[in-house]
Amino acid sequence: MFSNREEKDEFRKLYDSAFPILFRVAYHIAGTDEAAEDLCQDAFFRLYEKNMVFPNPEEAKYWLIRVVKNASLNYAKRKERERKAYQRAFREDFRKEETGEGQLIKQETRAEVQEALNKLPENLRMVLVLKEYAEMNYKEIGRVLGISEGNVKVRVFRARERLSALLQGGKNVS
């Protein structure tokens, strides 16, 4: 599998350092633990199968984040199309009945935030996902998205403003 122990150790270090970030990005786009884990594993398989070489581990991590981000967006779009097709076919209501007032409020709040987040344009949504859920700094986000650090800061600010307006029921969100 690996040609030597050193390569295996390097891959393990990359996996251990990048997986938590990749998982958070995938989870907040795809929405489920299982999908997020699968998307992350697929990204590592791609890296391995292509036998890619990077100048340093950070570059490999940024490449993996881009792969996971794109795969997660594709997954989310596909799932939404499937859900709509299923609802059209069976005209079913998929709302779940939950017990416990606290749990219900928590789920509703998460759903509201996710719904508002999904209404943001992709360029704003992605910087917010990478900043808040992947806990990346502005410089790292800029490298992942191929934009300047200043542009990242502006987008994060605008994304937070729009998200706040959407959550407060503001209609002036464009």
PEGIZI-V600598 format. One record per pair of residues at least 12 apart in sequence whose ideal C-beta (glycine too) atoms are under 10 Angstrom apart, sorted by sequence separation. I is the first residue (numbers start at 1). J is the second residue. D is the distance in Angstrom with one decimal. If there is no record, write none. Layout:
I&J&D / I&J&D
//
This chain:
24&36&8.1 / 26&38&8.5 / 27&39&9.0 / 52&64&10.0 / 117&129&7.5 / 129&141&9.6 / 130&142&9.8 / 137&149&8.8 / 138&150&8.4 / 140&152&9.0 / 141&153&9.3 / 161&173&8.9 / 162&174&8.4 / 23&36&5.3 / 26&39&4.4 / 27&40&9.3 / 47&60&6.9 / 128&141&9.7 / 138&151&9.3 / 139&152&8.0 / 142&155&9.8 / 22&36&8.2 / 23&37&6.8 / 25&39&8.9 / 26&40&5.7 / 127&141&5.8 / 130&144&6.4 / 138&152&4.6 / 141&155&8.6 / 22&37&9.6 / 25&40&8.7 / 26&41&10.0 / 117&132&9.4 / 126&141&8.4 / 127&142&9.2 / 130&145&7.6 / 137&152&9.0 / 138&153&5.6 / 141&156&7.9 / 23&39&8.7 / 24&40&9.8 / 26&42&9.7 / 47&63&7.3 / 117&133&9.6 / 136&152&9.4 / 22&39&7.9 / 23&40&5.4 / 26&43&8.6 / 46&63&9.3 / 47&64&6.4 / 127&144&9.5 / 138&155&9.7 / 19&37&9.2 / 22&40&4.5 / 46&64&8.6 / 126&144&8.6 / 127&145&7.0 / 138&156&7.4 / 21&40&9.5 / 22&41&9.5 / 126&145&6.5 / 20&40&9.5 / 43&63&8.7 / 44&64&7.2 / 47&67&7.8 / 127&147&8.6 / 19&40&6.0 / 22&43&6.4 / 43&64&5.1 / 46&67&6.2 / 131&152&7.9 / 18&40&8.5 / 19&41&9.1 / 22&44&8.4 / 43&65&8.6 / 46&68&10.0 / 123&145&8.1 / 130&152&8.6 / 131&153&9.7 / 43&66&9.1 / 44&67&9.2 / 19&43&9.5 / 40&64&8.2 / 43&67&4.4 / 44&68&9.5 / 123&147&8.7 / 127&151&8.9 / 131&155&9.1 / 132&156&8.7 / 15&40&9.3 / 18&43&8.8 / 19&44&8.0 / 42&67&8.1 / 43&68&4.9 / 46&71&9.0 / 127&152&5.8 / 131&156&5.3 / 15&41&9.9 / 18&44&8.3 / 42&68&8.4 / 43&69&9.6 / 127&153&9.0 / 130&156&9.0 / 40&67&9.4 / 43&70&9.5 / 127&154&9.2 / 128&155&8.1 / 132&159&9.3 / 39&67&8.8 / 40&68&6.0 / 43&71&6.7 / 123&151&9.5 / 127&155&4.3 / 128&156&6.4 / 131&159&8.3 / 132&160&8.9 / 15&44&6.3 / 18&47&9.6 / 39&68&5.7 / 42&71&6.4 / 43&72&9.7 / 126&155&8.4 / 127&156&5.1 / 131&160&9.0 / 14&44&8.4 / 39&69&9.5 / 124&154&9.9 / 125&155&9.7 / 127&157&9.5 / 128&158&9.5 / 129&159&9.3 / 39&70&9.7 / 40&71&9.0 / 124&155&5.6 / 127&158&8.8 / 128&159&4.3 / 132&163&9.7 / 15&47&9.5 / 36&68&8.6 / 39&71&5.0 / 40&72&9.3 / 123&155&6.3 / 124&156&8.3 / 127&159&5.8 / 128&160&7.0 / 11&44&8.3 / 14&47&8.2 / 38&71&9.2 / 39&72&5.4 / 42&75&9.8 / 124&157&9.7 / 126&159&8.8 / 127&160&9.7 / 121&155&9.6 / 124&158&5.9 / 125&159&6.9 / 128&162&9.3 / 39&74&9.3 / 123&158&9.3 / 124&159&3.8 / 128&163&6.8 / 11&47&8.4 / 35&71&9.8 / 36&72&7.5 / 39&75&6.3 / 123&159&8.6 / 124&160&9.0 / 11&48&7.3 / 35&72&7.9 / 38&75&8.6 / 121&158&9.4 / 124&161&9.4 / 125&162&9.6 / 30&68&9.5 / 80&118&9.0 / 120&158&9.1 / 121&159&8.7 / 124&162&6.4 / 125&163&9.0 / 18&57&8.3 / 22&61&8.5 / 25&64&9.7 / 26&65&9.8 / 29&68&8.5 / 36&75&9.2 / 120&159&5.9 / 124&163&8.3 / 14&54&9.2 / 17&57&7.1 / 18&58&9.7 / 21&61&7.4 / 25&65&6.3 / 29&69&7.1 / 35&75&6.0 / 120&160&9.9 / 17&58&9.3 / 25&66&9.9 / 29&70&9.7 / 30&71&8.7 / 31&72&9.2 / 35&76&8.6 / 121&162&8.5 / 18&60&7.6 / 19&61&10.0 / 22&64&5.9 / 26&68&5.2 / 29&71&9.0 / 30&72&4.9 / 76&118&8.5 / 117&159&8.7 / 120&162&5.8 / 14&57&5.4 / 17&60&9.7 / 18&61&4.6 / 21&64&8.6 / 22&65&6.4 / 25&68&5.5 / 26&69&8.1 / 29&72&3.7 / 30&73&8.8 / 32&75&9.6 / 119&162&8.2 / 120&163&6.4 / 13&57&6.9 / 14&58&9.7 / 17&61&6.8 / 18&62&9.3 / 21&65&6.7 / 24&68&9.8 / 25&69&5.8 / 28&72&8.4 / 29&73&6.0 / 30&74&9.6 / 31&75&9.0 / 35&79&7.9 / 119&163&8.7 / 18&63&9.7 / 19&64&8.9 / 22&67&8.6 / 23&68&8.5 / 26&71&7.6 / 27&72&8.5 / 29&74&9.6 / 30&75&5.0 / 31&76&7.0 / 117&162&9.8 / 2&48&9.1 / 11&57&10.0 / 14&60&5.6 / 18&64&5.3 / 22&68&4.7 / 26&72&4.6 / 29&75&7.6 / 30&76&5.6 / 116&162&8.4 / 117&163&6.5 / 120&166&7.7 / 1&48&8.7 / 10&57&7.4 / 14&61&6.8 / 18&65&7.6 / 21&68&8.8 / 22&69&9.0 / 25&72&6.6 / 26&73&10.0 / 29&76&5.4 / 32&79&9.0 / 116&163&5.5 / 119&166&5.8 / 28&76&10.0 / 29&77&9.9 / 30&78&10.0 / 31&79&7.7 / 116&164&8.9 / 118&166&9.8 / 11&60&9.4 / 15&64&9.4 / 19&68&9.9 / 26&75&8.2 / 30&79&7.5 / 31&80&10.0 / 73&122&7.6 / 116&165&8.9 / 117&166&8.5 / 10&60&9.2 / 14&64&8.0 / 18&68&9.1 / 22&72&9.4 / 26&76&9.7 / 113&163&7.8 / 116&166&3.9 / 117&167&9.6 / 115&166&8.2 / 116&167&5.2 / 73&125&9.3 / 115&167&9.4 / 116&168&9.6 / 73&126&8.4 / 113&166&9.3 / 120&173&8.7 / 121&174&9.3 / 112&166&8.8 / 113&167&6.9 / 119&173&7.5 / 112&167&6.4 / 69&126&6.6 / 72&129&9.1 / 116&173&9.1 / 109&167&9.4 / 69&129&8.0 / 69&130&7.8 / 65&130&7.6 / 69&134&9.1 / 68&134&9.5 / 65&134&7.4 / 65&136&8.0 / 62&136&9.7 / 65&140&8.3 / 69&144&7.3 / 65&141&9.3 / 68&144&10.0 / 69&145&8.7 / 66&143&9.5 / 62&140&7.4 / 65&143&8.9 / 66&144&5.9 / 31&110&10.0 / 61&140&8.7 / 62&141&9.9 / 65&144&4.9 / 66&145&8.2 / 64&144&9.7 / 65&145&9.4 / 66&146&8.7 / 62&143&5.2 / 63&144&9.1 / 58&140&8.6 / 61&143&9.5 / 62&144&5.3 / 31&114&7.4 / 61&144&9.1 / 62&145&9.6 / 59&143&8.6 / 62&146&9.7 / 29&114&10.0 / 58&143&8.2 / 28&114&8.1 / 29&117&9.5 / 28&117&8.0 / 29&118&9.6 / 29&125&8.6 / 28&125&9.7 / 29&126&8.7 / 28&128&9.3 / 29&129&6.4 / 25&126&9.1 / 28&129&5.1 / 27&129&9.7 / 28&130&9.4 / 26&129&9.8 / 25&129&6.2 / 28&132&8.2 / 29&133&8.8 / 24&129&8.4 / 25&130&6.6 / 28&133&4.1 / 24&130&9.1 / 27&133&7.4 / 28&134&7.9 / 26&133&9.7 / 27&134&9.6 / 24&132&9.3 / 25&133&6.6 / 26&134&9.5 / 21&130&8.9 / 24&133&4.8 / 25&134&4.7 / 23&133&9.8 / 24&134&4.8 / 25&135&10.0 / 23&134&9.0 / 24&135&7.1 / 25&136&8.7 / 21&133&9.3 / 22&134&8.1 / 24&136&9.3 / 21&134&5.0 / 20&134&8.9 / 21&135&7.3 / 20&135&9.0 / 21&136&6.9 / 21&140&8.9 / 25&144&9.2 / 21&144&9.9
//
